Amino acid sequence: MDQESIPKIRVPLASSGLEKEDIDAVLATLRSNALTMGARVREFEEEMATYLGAEHFVMMNSGSSANLAIIESLLRPTRGEPRLMPGDGVLLPAIAWPTTIWPVIQLGLQPVFVDIDPETIMIDLHSAEYAIRNSRTQIRAIFPIHPLGHAIDPHELQDFCARHDLVLISDVCEALGSWRGGLHAGMGSLAASFSFYFSHHITTMEGGGVATNDLALADDLRSIRSHGWSRDRSDAKQWTGVSNDVNSRFLFVSAGYNIRPMEIQAALGIGQIRRIDSYIDRRRHIASCVAKALRGSGLRLLCSDTLEFDRNSHSWMLLPIRAESKELAQSTLLALHNAGVETRPILTGNFTAQPSLSRILKSQVNPRDFVQADFVSESSFMVGCHHHFTDEQVQYLAESLKNAGAS
Ligand SMILES: Cc1ncc(COP(=O)(O)O)c(C=O)c1O
């Protein structure tokens, strides 16, 4: 590439998202010697619970860990009957993130993949219905992803679960700040996972957590995140009497991992969750600019109707773009690459086509059964929508897309 053709503006998929006050908060935390999980994590958990309208929020070191902890808590609760048993089937969308799928498999449940709605990328409940009727596995749970900032209708999910007697858990790692039917995304579920990885709506560098309204589940999640011990539980004192010959500070009541967050992560989260509304406004503005620029071209922003009809339901993590043909999708990707606009597949594309899955599940899943997931993988891609993009970057992104879509 000669000097002339090197683009002056670049549009990455994500930016750091940190502001001066976030960095100051981290430095103050380090200077206070607060390193491992403590008061700041508790404060962030309270802020998150209030923001989401949840009874409890349990912070962890990533969204992936949050998914793992949810599955563990359903299989081996410290109180009451397990909600899931090994071998039970869990409905999962064919376009997914790997660590929504892996905990299900790793902890002995059966993934049952379901095609997605090609317009919304959400799990398609008609296909889910079909899977329930035709699967040889006893399906006991559904684990939908709220994709790219778009909340799934909680009442539709709850009705579906009531009809089929399913446990509802939600992966909301991409959809902080989206609301539908009066609830934050995922809050109609027994448990909902969140991620604060650096490309997300708020960032704690790495980080995540689980929201739930179920105190017993929240207590188990607190044990699971910290080696299985009882210390951080609301019912810690009751456990002390159970086993007199065990030191109460080293009393382990559940299976566990070490998936705790650090104080500096919480310090980053506290400031950002207070500013999140302005971030989401900016993201909606970027989505509007792109949707407008693409009118009349061979490209379109998926779900852009929410900008007009249901703004709150979409917090726009990244922008999913659909090309009217496979050829246009390919030429657009090349043109954007040359223009310095980063792109990527929609999540992982059709996850059932990943070699890791076929290697581990042997030939149980045929990727070609997921026609819509394949269609989305071939026709669609994502560009960035970060709230820290400058006006110049937003205009450049919109123009680059418009030019590519016109060719
Ligand atoms: C849908 C979904 N689930 C889970 C995760 C995992 O989150 P983390 O990167 O915090 O582990 C991601 C990551 O972006 C995701 O998109």
PDBQT file of the ligand as one rigid body, heavy atoms in Angstrom, charges set to zero:
ROOT
HETATM    1  C1  LIG A 501     -22.492 -13.678  24.167  1.00  0.00    +0.000 C 
HETATM    2  C2  LIG A 501     -21.231 -13.711  24.972  1.00  0.00    +0.000 A 
HETATM    3  N1  LIG A 501     -21.149 -14.539  26.030  1.00  0.00    +0.000 NA
HETATM    4  C3  LIG A 501     -20.047 -14.610  26.795  1.00  0.00    +0.000 A 
HETATM    5  C4  LIG A 501     -18.948 -13.826  26.526  1.00  0.00    +0.000 A 
HETATM    6  C5  LIG A 501     -17.737 -13.971  27.374  1.00  0.00    +0.000 C 
HETATM    7  O1  LIG A 501     -17.434 -12.814  28.103  1.00  0.00    +0.000 OA
HETATM    8  P1  LIG A 501     -15.938 -12.564  28.588  1.00  0.00    +0.000 P 
HETATM    9  O2  LIG A 501     -15.138 -12.128  27.425  1.00  0.00    +0.000 OA
HETATM   10  O3  LIG A 501     -16.078 -11.501  29.641  1.00  0.00    +0.000 OA
HETATM   11  O4  LIG A 501     -15.439 -13.837  29.160  1.00  0.00    +0.000 OA
HETATM   12  C6  LIG A 501     -18.971 -12.954  25.435  1.00  0.00    +0.000 A 
HETATM   13  C7  LIG A 501     -17.803 -12.123  25.135  1.00  0.00    +0.000 C 
HETATM   14  O5  LIG A 501     -17.810 -11.159  24.449  1.00  0.00    +0.000 OA
HETATM   15  C8  LIG A 501     -20.137 -12.899  24.630  1.00  0.00    +0.000 A 
HETATM   16  O6  LIG A 501     -20.209 -12.110  23.551  1.00  0.00    +0.000 OA
ENDROOT
TORSDOF 0
